[in-house]
C-alpha cells in the first residue's frame, strides 16, 4: 500500500468548490489552488503524499488531481483525492475524462467519489486516441450525465481555452461550446495555461459578452526548465516574444530558469489581480518549490496557519523562504 489507508476514510463531504469560491470572493483577498498528477511508481506516490501535506500548509482553496492518459490512473487518482480530503483536510477536485471511459466505469468512479465525500469533478473529454472509445465523446456529455445522475451533489468544473481548443472550428465556436457546458450544469471554468495576460483578459471579456457568468480561473504553470517550457509551447498560439528572448541566454541554467519562472508568474498574478481576477490555479507538475515561492512572494499565506511551516523563515516576519 501507499502507507495511507484510503478504505477507512470518513465519508464527510466538504463544501463544493463553487460554494467555497463564493465565500472567498466575498472577501478582498486573493486565493489559489494547486494541481497534481498521479505518479507512476509506489515510491512516487508516497513522495507525493508528503509533498501535498507540506503544500497543504499553504492553505490552497482546493487541490486538483488529474487522470493519466487513457484513464490509466483513475483508481489511484481517486485514492489520492480521498487521502487529500479525508486525511489532509484539503478540498479536492477529481479530474474525470469521458471519451475513453466506459459508462459503467464512470458510474463506479463517481459513486466511489460520492461515498468518499468528494464533491467536485473536473469534467474533461480526455486525450483523443485510437483505442476503445467511451459512450460519451465530449465533456458536455459527461456534464449532462453527472447532472442527470447526481443532481446538485457534485460541483462541476470544465476547461476553458483562452485561444480556443486546438480542434475547434473557430475561437467563437469554442466559446459557444463552453457556454453550452456551463448551461448544462458546470459552475466553474479553469483555463488552459497561458503566458500572455491579455489573452486571458480578452477570453474572460468574450465569455461575459455571450452570457457565461460563472467564475473563470486562470490556469498558470511555473517554468521549471527550458525543455519543459518548450514542451508546453504547442498548447498556446501566443507566447510573448520577450519571454522567449529572456529565456534564450539562460536556457542551460536550470536555477536561473526556475527563478525567472517564479518572477514571471508573480508578475502575471499581480497584473491579473489589478484587473479584478481573484483566484489562480497553479499546475504544479508535482513540484513544490516554485509554487511555494510564488505564494510566499505574493503574500498569499493564510495568516491563521498555526503550524510551523517546514522551511526556514526569512527576515520578514510575514514571509517564509523555501529551502527545497
URPE-V523220 format. One record per run of one state. SS is the DSSP state (alpha for helix, beta for strand, coil for the rest). FROM is the first residue (numbers start at 0). LEN is the number of residues. If there is no record, write none. Layout:
BEGIN
[[SS:FROM:LEN] [SS:FROM:LEN]]
END
This chain:
BEGIN
[[coil:0:16] [alpha:16:8] [coil:24:6] [beta:30:6] [coil:36:5] [alpha:41:15] [coil:56:5] [beta:61:4] [coil:65:3] [alpha:68:3] [coil:71:2] [alpha:73:13] [coil:86:5] [beta:91:6] [coil:97:5] [alpha:102:13] [coil:115:4] [beta:119:5] [coil:124:14] [alpha:138:12] [coil:150:4] [beta:154:6] [coil:160:10] [alpha:170:13] [coil:183:4] [beta:187:6] [coil:193:3] [alpha:196:13] [coil:209:5] [beta:214:7] [coil:221:4] [alpha:225:10] [coil:235:5] [alpha:240:8] [coil:248:5] [alpha:253:21] [coil:274:4] [beta:278:5] [coil:283:5] [alpha:288:9] [coil:297:15] [beta:312:1] [coil:313:6] [beta:319:1] [coil:320:4]]
END
